[in-house]
Amino acid sequence: MTGPGEGKIKIGKADVYIHLKGKSNARVTHVDIELDELNKIIKPGEASYVQGKEGRVFIGLKREMISRAEKLVKKEKEIVQNKNIY
C-alpha cells in the first residue's frame, strides 16, 4: 500500500465485505465496498474497471465519473477554505 500522498484525497473509511453467492440476494460471490461518498462519484448501476494492486485495488473511472470526483474535491476544498476564514 502506498498510503497518503500528493494528489490523494481521503474520502472516508469503507466497510468491505466478501458477499457470498446465495446469501442476502447475491447471485455471484463478490466484494462489496460500502461507502456513501463513492455514490457521489460512481452512480448506482454504472460500471467501472477494477484492477488488483499490491495491498489495494485500483478503480478506473470513466469521464463522467472523473468529472464528478473532481467536482467533489473542489467542493470539499471550498468548504475547508470557508471554515478557515471564520
Secondary structure, 3 states (H helix, E strand, C coil): CCCCCCCCCCCCCCEEEEECCCCCCCCCCEEEEECHHHHHCCCCCCCCEEEEECCEEEEECCHHHHHHHHHHHHHHHHHHHHHHHC
